[in-house]
């Protein structure tokens, strides 16, 4: 689900309702991706402030990374982008399998 903005807008509404311009986005050399920064980049692409190609080039992201941020933001909001939440969701099938094994 890669929504592809054209990168032609001057501003978009950010994940917390704030107005975002390109100047408000995380720096291109960002290496620590907290949920808010991921959400800002995803919102910029979804709103047309940046194109998918621009975002991937600017932040050295793969299409898979950007796509996962967009999906997580859509499904769980900023909380869905937190690493601890992602780890919890990834472990859920494993925990369910363990519970099933113990009760068998």
C-alpha positions in Angstrom: 0.0 0.0 0.0 2.4 2.7 -1.2 0.4 5.8 -1.6 2.3 8.0 -3.9 2.2 11.7 -3.6 3.5 13.8 -6.4 5.6 16.0 -4.2 3.9 19.1 -5.5 2.2 20.5 -2.4 3.7 23.2 -0.2 2.3 21.8 3.1 0.2 18.9 4.5 -1.5 18.1 7.7 0.8 16.0 9.9 0.0 13.0 12.1 -0.8 15.2 15.1 -2.9 17.7 13.1 0.0 20.1 12.7 0.9 21.8 9.4 4.0 20.3 7.8 6.2 21.8 5.2 9.4 20.3 3.8 11.3 22.5 6.4 9.4 20.8 9.2 10.3 17.2 8.2 13.1 15.3 9.8 16.7 16.1 8.6 17.9 13.9 5.7 20.7 12.5 7.8 18.2 11.1 10.5 19.4 7.7 11.8 17.1 7.4 14.9 13.6 6.8 13.7 11.1 7.4 16.5 7.4 7.1 15.8 6.8 10.8 15.3 9.5 11.1 12.6 8.2 8.0 10.8 4.7 9.4 10.9 5.8 12.8 9.6 7.5 11.2 6.6 4.5 8.9 5.9 2.1 11.8 6.2 4.3 13.9 3.8 4.2 11.1 1.2 0.5 10.4 1.7 -0.4 14.1 1.5 1.7 14.8 -1.6 4.4 16.9 0.0 7.0 14.3 -1.0 6.9 11.6 -3.7 7.7 8.1 -2.7 11.0 8.4 -4.7 11.9 11.7 -3.0 11.2 10.2 0.5 13.3 7.1 -0.2 16.2 9.1 -1.7 16.1 11.8 1.0 16.0 9.4 3.9 17.8 6.4 2.3 14.7 4.2 2.9 13.6 1.1 1.0 10.2 0.9 -0.5 9.4 -1.8 2.0 10.3 0.4 5.0 8.2 3.3 3.7 5.3 1.1 2.9 5.4 -0.5 6.3 5.4 2.9 8.0 2.4 3.9 5.9 0.5 0.7 6.8 1.4 0.9 10.5 0.3 4.6 10.6 -3.0 3.7 8.9 -3.7 0.8 11.1 -2.5 2.0 14.5 -1.8 5.7 14.3 1.5 6.8 15.8 1.3 4.1 18.4 1.5 1.6 15.6 4.9 2.9 14.5 6.5 2.4 17.9 9.1 -0.4 17.8 7.9 -1.9 21.0 4.4 -2.2 19.5 5.8 -3.8 16.4 7.8 -6.3 18.5 4.6 -7.1 20.4 2.7 -7.7 17.2 5.4 -9.9 15.7 5.5 -12.0 18.9 1.8 -12.4 19.1 1.5 -15.5 16.8 4.4 -17.1 18.6 2.8 -16.6 22.0 -0.6 -17.9 20.7 1.2 -21.0 19.4 2.9 -21.5 22.8 -0.4 -21.2 24.6 -2.0 -23.8 22.3 0.9 -26.2 22.9 0.6 -25.9 26.7 -3.1 -26.5 26.7 -2.9 -29.5 24.4 
